[in-house]
Amino acid sequence: MRIKRAVIKKAKKKKFLKAVKGYRGAASRRISLAKERFFKSGVYAYRGRKQKKRDYRRMWIIRINAAARLNGIRYNELIHGLKLAGVNINRKMLSEIAATDAEAFQEYVQIARSSLGQ
C-alpha cells in the first residue's frame, strides 16, 4: 500500500507561503523561491540582531564624544579618566546623560579630569 502525502504537503506549502506573504515578486507565490526566501530571512534576522548591538554602541560613543568635546575633553580621555576614578557607568547611560542633562555630564567630565591630573 502506498503512502499519500497530500494533506501534509499542502500544509507545508501553506506554512511557507503564509510566512513569506508580502515578499516581492515570485518569492511570495512560488514554493521553491518561498522556501529559499524564508530560510534566508532567518539568516538576515540573526545577523541583524548582532548588528543592532554594534550600531547602538557606535551611536552611544558618537554622542559621548560630541558632548565631551563641548566640555573640552576627548572621548578616550573621558573614558580613561572615569575608569581611573572608579566610576562604573556604561556607555548607554553616559550617552543618555550627555543628551539630556548637560550639568550632570559636566560633573562626570570634572571627575575624569581630576583623576587624570589635568
C-alpha positions in Angstrom: 0.0 0.0 0.0 1.4 3.4 -0.9 1.5 6.4 1.4 -0.3 9.5 0.2 1.1 12.8 1.5 -1.4 15.3 0.0 -2.5 16.8 3.3 1.0 17.0 4.8 2.5 18.5 1.6 -0.3 21.1 1.3 0.1 22.1 5.0 3.9 22.6 4.5 3.4 24.7 1.4 0.8 26.7 3.2 3.2 27.3 6.1 5.9 28.7 3.8 3.5 30.8 1.7 2.0 32.3 4.9 5.5 33.2 6.2 6.6 34.9 3.0 3.3 36.8 2.4 4.2 40.3 1.3 7.6 39.5 -0.2 8.4 41.0 -3.6 7.9 39.2 -6.9 7.6 35.5 -7.3 9.0 34.9 -3.8 5.6 35.3 -2.3 3.9 32.9 -4.8 6.3 30.1 -5.8 7.0 27.4 -3.3 10.7 26.8 -4.2 11.5 30.5 -4.0 9.4 31.0 -1.0 11.4 28.3 0.9 14.7 30.0 -0.1 13.5 33.4 1.0 12.1 32.0 4.2 15.4 30.5 5.3 17.4 33.4 4.0 15.2 35.8 6.0 16.2 33.8 9.2 19.8 34.4 8.4 19.3 38.1 7.9 17.3 38.3 11.1 20.1 36.6 13.1 22.8 38.8 11.6 20.6 41.9 12.2 20.3 41.1 15.9 24.1 41.1 16.2 24.5 44.2 14.1 21.9 46.2 16.1 24.1 45.9 19.2 27.2 47.2 17.3 25.2 50.1 15.8 23.8 51.2 19.2 27.3 51.1 20.8 28.7 53.2 17.9 25.8 55.7 18.4 26.4 56.0 22.1 30.2 56.6 21.6 29.4 59.3 19.0 27.0 61.0 21.4 29.5 60.9 24.3 32.4 62.2 22.1 30.3 65.1 20.9 29.3 66.1 24.4 32.9 65.6 25.7 34.4 67.8 23.1 31.9 70.6 24.0 33.4 70.3 27.5 37.0 70.4 26.2 38.0 66.8 26.6 38.3 63.9 24.2 36.2 60.7 24.4 39.2 58.4 25.1 40.4 60.7 27.9 37.0 60.9 29.4 36.5 57.1 29.5 40.1 56.6 30.8 39.6 59.2 33.5 36.3 57.7 34.6 37.9 54.2 34.8 40.8 55.5 36.9 38.4 57.3 39.2 36.5 54.0 39.7 33.3 55.4 38.2 31.4 52.4 36.9 28.9 53.7 34.3 28.2 52.1 30.9 28.2 54.0 27.6 24.4 53.7 27.2 23.8 55.6 30.4 26.6 58.1 29.8 25.2 58.9 26.4 21.7 59.4 27.8 23.1 61.8 30.4 25.1 63.6 27.7 22.0 64.1 25.6 19.5 65.1 28.3 21.4 66.5 31.3 24.4 68.7 30.5 25.2 69.7 34.1 25.4 66.1 35.2 27.7 65.3 32.3 29.9 68.2 33.2 30.4 66.6 36.6 31.5 63.4 35.0 34.0 65.4 32.9 35.3 67.0 36.1 35.7 63.6 37.8 37.6 62.3 34.8 39.8 65.4 34.6 40.7 65.3 38.3 41.7 61.6 38.1 43.8 62.3 35.0 45.5 65.2 36.9 44.5 67.9 34.4 
